């Protein structure tokens, strides 16, 4: 029997339809059952793909999303379909990370969220963009500023494939 908090979820248990274009509308939320407690939720998408907006060549990355929820949480299947929708979307690496962050902030209004893209090298250069957000006027805005000011870049992966 489905929980009333889950009544608006339409993707779980349904036939999966993959979008061929950028589709933020596929994102769904459910109620956080522990809204008074700070805790981390982390998603790793090791098979993220987008297109270079200039050459049309594919770019591959691992996208890491970490957040402290408030009232709403993102449903993981909808997140998977959303991230898949970038497959034919032309955007630079930095833009992809910021689009994902902006869409998730708009969707969930989390207390805090950060998105990191670990893109595989193209032309001998790998790019690891990072963006974060903390709810304005709260300790989370201060946290976002501190984490950005003290950001430690990821160590580059070695080897031919990154």
C-alpha positions in Angstrom: 0.0 0.0 0.0 1.4 3.4 -1.0 2.1 6.0 1.6 0.1 9.3 1.1 3.4 11.1 0.9 4.2 9.0 -2.2 0.9 9.6 -4.0 2.4 12.1 -6.5 5.2 9.8 -7.7 4.3 8.7 -11.2 7.6 7.1 -12.4 8.2 4.3 -9.9 6.7 1.0 -11.1 5.8 2.5 -14.5 7.4 1.7 -17.9 10.6 3.9 -18.2 10.5 6.4 -21.0 13.8 8.1 -21.7 13.6 11.7 -22.9 15.7 12.7 -25.9 15.9 16.3 -24.9 16.6 18.2 -21.7 13.6 17.6 -19.4 13.5 19.2 -16.0 9.8 18.5 -15.9 10.5 14.8 -15.2 11.8 15.6 -11.7 9.5 14.5 -8.8 9.7 15.0 -5.1 8.4 13.3 -2.0 8.1 14.5 1.6 11.1 14.3 3.9 10.0 12.2 6.9 12.7 13.8 9.0 12.5 17.6 8.2 13.8 18.7 11.6 17.1 16.8 11.3 20.1 17.7 9.3 21.4 14.7 7.3 23.2 14.2 4.0 21.8 12.6 0.9 24.3 11.8 -1.9 23.7 10.6 -5.4 26.4 9.5 -7.8 25.8 9.3 -11.5 28.9 7.7 -13.0 27.5 7.6 -16.5 26.4 11.2 -17.2 26.6 12.3 -20.8 26.0 15.6 -22.5 27.1 17.2 -25.8 29.7 19.9 -26.5 27.6 22.8 -27.7 30.2 23.7 -30.3 31.4 20.4 -31.8 28.4 18.2 -30.9 30.9 15.6 -29.5 29.8 13.6 -26.4 31.2 14.6 -23.0 31.3 12.0 -20.2 31.3 12.6 -16.5 30.5 11.4 -13.0 28.0 13.8 -11.4 27.9 13.9 -7.6 25.0 15.5 -5.9 25.0 16.0 -2.1 22.3 17.8 -0.2 20.7 18.4 3.2 17.0 18.2 2.6 14.3 20.5 4.1 10.7 19.6 3.4 11.0 17.9 -0.1 13.4 15.3 -1.4 14.1 14.3 -5.0 12.9 10.9 -6.1 15.8 8.9 -7.5 14.3 7.4 -10.6 13.1 10.8 -11.7 16.6 12.2 -11.0 18.0 9.4 -13.2 15.7 10.2 -16.1 16.4 13.9 -15.7 20.2 13.4 -15.8 19.7 11.1 -18.8 17.9 13.9 -20.6 21.2 15.8 -20.9 22.5 13.0 -23.3 21.5 15.1 -26.4 21.8 18.5 -24.7 24.5 20.9 -25.8 26.1 22.6 -22.8 29.6 23.2 -21.5 30.7 21.3 -18.4 30.3 24.2 -16.0 26.9 25.0 -17.4 25.7 21.4 -16.9 26.7 21.5 -13.2 25.0 24.9 -12.6 21.8 23.9 -14.5 21.5 20.7 -12.4 22.0 22.8 -9.2 19.5 25.4 -10.2 16.9 22.8 -11.2 17.2 20.9 -7.9 17.1 24.1 -5.8 13.9 25.2 -7.6 12.4 21.7 -7.2 13.2 20.9 -3.6 14.3 24.2 -1.9 16.9 22.2 0.1 18.7 23.6 3.1 22.0 23.0 1.3 23.1 21.4 -1.9 26.3 20.9 -3.9 26.9 19.5 -7.4 30.3 18.3 -8.7 31.0 17.2 -12.3 34.0 15.0 -12.8 34.4 15.1 -16.6 36.7 12.8 -18.4 39.5 14.4 -20.4 39.0 15.7 -23.9 42.0 17.2 -25.7 44.2 16.3 -22.8 42.2 18.5 -20.2 39.8 17.3 -17.6 37.3 19.7 -16.0 35.8 19.3 -12.5 33.2 22.1 -12.0 31.7 22.5 -8.5 28.7 24.7 -7.5 26.8 24.9 -4.2 23.8 26.7 -2.6 22.7 27.3 1.0 19.2 28.6 1.9 19.5 32.4 2.2 19.3 33.9 5.6 20.1 30.6 7.4 23.2 28.8 8.7 23.2 26.9 5.4 24.0 30.1 3.4 27.0 30.5 5.7 27.9 26.9 5.2 27.8 27.3 1.4 30.1 30.4 1.6 32.5 28.6 3.9 32.6 25.4 1.7 33.2 27.6 -1.4 35.9 29.6 0.3 37.6 26.5 1.5 37.0 24.4 -1.6 39.7 21.8 -2.2 39.8 20.7 -5.8 39.5 17.0 -6.5 42.7 15.2 -7.4 42.8 14.4 -11.1 42.3 10.8 -12.2 45.2 9.2 -13.8 45.4 6.9 -16.8 44.0 7.0 -20.3 40.4 7.0 -19.3 40.6 9.7 -16.7 
